[in-house]
């Protein structure tokens, strides 16, 4: 990708991610105002449980496609979608047997639909069609969801079922459009041990990561109640605003890493990585300072009870500063072929996170959960930075020998 095109895609990714962030903040505002904090908390709690298994449903192949498509073309797209469907149906069946709550059972198909959206996002990334993906995601998926949530809640009844219906309709219409726009990539079904072997560790590491970012909400819901989940979720979203700059980079950078690494352009790749880290650190620090300064005003928009989440916002924002300050470490590790290291790193981080959650939530509530997230996020990214330095060092030494 040429420098000019890379900058253009970064701008498209930035606009799309900022718009996504704003709609993600608008959704709980609408739900809290119309449906109440308890319904938002239960919806978030149920979705957190489902989110844990999203990457299991795709077997990590969504990231595997980003790594393999530059080398093998569209060969494994159809098999990935098939595997995603079969695993999703199996997990949904298991969930139906495990969960007795009727509303939780109704939400189980989100497992397939949301994991399929992740696979389609990978396809858009490999074709560098970032603008197209965000256009559909924002206007169709998120836009319809929020619009219908307003209409159903105002004209019929502000119930959890109507909130679920609104979410389903927006997502299903978006998936139909995703499929139509990527129909040229759908072909014969081919399976490969190589892509599965590469993707399996990613499936495990993604499961661990998603479990780690969801377990705090699940534990809070069980220990402190669903209202506390809503407060924690809203405060977390504000704290995650600085990470949007890293998310923008991660939307574009993985395909660049894969291509440059396979071409042996290690020096150029290292230079791009270092430059991105410097820029991310400066922008994220400024953003975090502004968010913390206005934190009470931001949280008060959702209601006085949300002011309790200020400590959550501060702790998680600090963790995100560390995250942004080291850049796309885990994508760099994965796209340079070291998916096993990704899995091991996430496993150690998960153990730290779950241990701290168990120790801190019963005593300190949402503040304890936020501290656990900050500590584990910081550890994960510092560890990733050390591994990336080793990868670059080994690759440069090998290129000099050859």
Secondary structure as GFF3:
##gff-version 3
##sequence-region A 1 402
A	DSSP	alpha_helix	3	34	.	.	.	ID=ss1
A	DSSP	alpha_helix	37	52	.	.	.	ID=ss2
A	DSSP	alpha_helix	54	58	.	.	.	ID=ss3
A	DSSP	alpha_helix	61	72	.	.	.	ID=ss4
A	DSSP	alpha_helix	77	98	.	.	.	ID=ss5
A	DSSP	alpha_helix	102	107	.	.	.	ID=ss6
A	DSSP	alpha_helix	110	126	.	.	.	ID=ss7
A	DSSP	alpha_helix	130	136	.	.	.	ID=ss8
A	DSSP	pi_helix	137	142	.	.	.	ID=ss9
A	DSSP	alpha_helix	143	155	.	.	.	ID=ss10
A	DSSP	alpha_helix	160	181	.	.	.	ID=ss11
A	DSSP	three_ten_helix	183	185	.	.	.	ID=ss12
A	DSSP	alpha_helix	193	224	.	.	.	ID=ss13
A	DSSP	alpha_helix	226	239	.	.	.	ID=ss14
A	DSSP	three_ten_helix	241	243	.	.	.	ID=ss15
A	DSSP	alpha_helix	244	262	.	.	.	ID=ss16
A	DSSP	alpha_helix	266	293	.	.	.	ID=ss17
A	DSSP	alpha_helix	295	300	.	.	.	ID=ss18
A	DSSP	three_ten_helix	304	309	.	.	.	ID=ss19
A	DSSP	alpha_helix	310	326	.	.	.	ID=ss20
A	DSSP	alpha_helix	329	335	.	.	.	ID=ss21
A	DSSP	alpha_helix	339	364	.	.	.	ID=ss22
A	DSSP	alpha_helix	366	401	.	.	.	ID=ss23
###
